[in-house]
């Protein structure tokens, strides 16, 4: 019997989360720590849908960190006999099924309807936010920003480009619109421009164009956009440039710096720990903030280590 062991990176279907394999043990830990349980029913080894869920949804560093910090994660294999099959029967879950996620109180009661028939990161993110809000806890700023990134990654955002007298100030001006998710300074035909991704559910393109016009900017076709050599100008002059960051994080941090807002509002606990580590500021040409966070995060973790989590 290996149900008490933690499964971490042993199976592609489980991503990078450290999963308990015993639900009753997980519920006991949840009661002790006053945390909810995130219960994953997963096929291991599984089909392409199961593998994609593990590799696309459960490997993003900020998703993994939030789950570890705010939940007790438990994985049940839906294609195994014994203890796993007993839990399937307890929840009336079918065997050999695609991924299902349930959210439980420490007493085993369900917090809200399960996540099923959707296997994308925005769906899991929305459920987690709903659980945290239901429990009356705060939703960390970094995790809300992750929701913005996931809209872009999953093709749910739209883009627009604006000419600006100065694209460095243009970035900070456009970033203040509530529908804007990310900004990038660049060039089109020799003109300074800012390209944005925005949430079409939060504002129509015409509303964003009107806001830009009030700021002194003009809409332009996005073809031929070339990123400037110093995007997120204020961030690039700050030590946070050495951190692994998502596009939404670097946009908000680039806005926060000139206004002297606390950067911790937009960083995860792990990112804050790295930012406070003197070794992060060692002379280096590495500007991790522009790299894919899924690649830059493990490289920095290898160099500086990770904050210890409860096990």
Order of alpha helices (4+ residues) and beta strands (2+ residues): beta-beta-alpha-beta-alpha-alpha-beta-alpha-beta-alpha-alpha-beta-alpha-beta-beta-alpha-beta-beta-alpha-alpha-alpha-alpha
